[in-house]
Amino acid sequence: MHLNVYTLYIFELFILVLLTVVMFCAWLGGRRDPTLGLTAIMLALGALSALLGGMRNANPLIPILLGNMVNILCYAILWNAIRLFTAKKAKWHWGAVGPLIWALCCLWPTFMQTLALRIQLNSILVITFTALTSFELWRARRQLHVTFLPAMPLIIFHGLFYTVRPFFDHGVPYAEVAGGRSSGFFSVLIFEAILYAVCLSFIILSMVYERDQLSYKQASLLDPLTGMANRRAFVQQSEIQLQRQSRDQRPLTLILFDLDNFKKINDKFGHHGGDSALIHFCHIVERCLKGPEIFARIGGEEFACLTPTDLSQALNLAETIRQQVEQESQVAIAMTVSIGLTASQPLLDTLSSLLVKADMALYQAKSSGKNRIELN
């Protein structure tokens, strides 16, 4: 198939400018995500690099020195964009090493006059930054929680493409490229760059969008004051545990907590004092929990805990928490907690019925003098 170099060159410029606009608008329309902003800068510099590289009839320093320095800088920016996406600090000083190496080599006359040397060095620098980019994604794969796998083969293929480039790209006279005639591997190089820019841009957009959706979902399941799960999260997770209990016939116990004298604490110390009491209670509970329990703030000063233990073990846990709260009261008004427990009966109880029974036990604890545990 005949690939016209001049047509591909114009098409590459058009695509890079278009992708820059799309990515910049995505950055403006979102939460000013640095990954999108840096990707927009990278694409804009990619268009500038292509423009400078096409100035074949100008001073050789423009396409050879400036064009390639900007091109290598694009890969350094992409590497740092991925580092920021994976919650790591950017390393701009290391990113500047690539363009600096190119600039220093251009001081060597033989390098400036030998296209093969320039192709080899350009390929080495591109492969280095591409490998670093793929390494950052792979290293952070377990904490990303987004679909990053499409990016891996794309980036690896791009690195492999530049690995074989020195063996196939034997150089093209500038006049031939300017004339728009087909130039073998150089045409393939431009075509691959277009595909890489398009695919990478949309993959990055997809990953950032997916991460934002996950953060919104997680935020909707957390209590903003205490950082604990909220009622919605508690219901969702508890329903799953109840289904597993029906299947595996394992014990489940629901514990309801209600802070005593909370209104007095609020009245005397204000809402800040009340908030501090709630946070302090959550810290105590966190220390006492062993891990598999589901703990959440389900409203006001009321908390719930679904634990995969029998009633006697749950009672020990509840008593430990009650004692800790009583002993670690931080205000002049004693902060204690009343507790209601109920054990789930497989195939019989639903979450609603458990909450009703535990609430009845909690009401009994409140009406019997507070700072106590009642069972139902």
Buried (B, 14 or more C-beta within 10 A) or exposed (E): EEBBBBEBBBBBBEBBBBBBEBBBEBBEEBEEBBBBBBBBBBBBBBBBBBBBBBBBEEEEEBBBBBBBBBBBBBBBBBBBBBBBBBEEEBBEEEBEBBBEBBBEBBEEEEBBEEBEBBBBBBBBBBBBBBBBBBEBBBEBEEEBEBEBEBBBEBBBBBBEBBBEBBEEBEEBEBEBBBEBBBBEBBBBBBBBBBBBBBBBBBBBBBBBBBBBEEEEEEEEBBBEEBEBBBBEBBBEBBEEBBEEBBEEEBBBBBBBBBBBBBEBBBEEBEEEBBBBBBEBBBEBBEEBBEEEBBBBBBEEBBBBBBBBBEBEBBBEBBEBBBBBBBEEBEBEBBBBBBBBBBBBEBEEBEBEBBBEBBBBBBBBBBEEEBBBBBBB
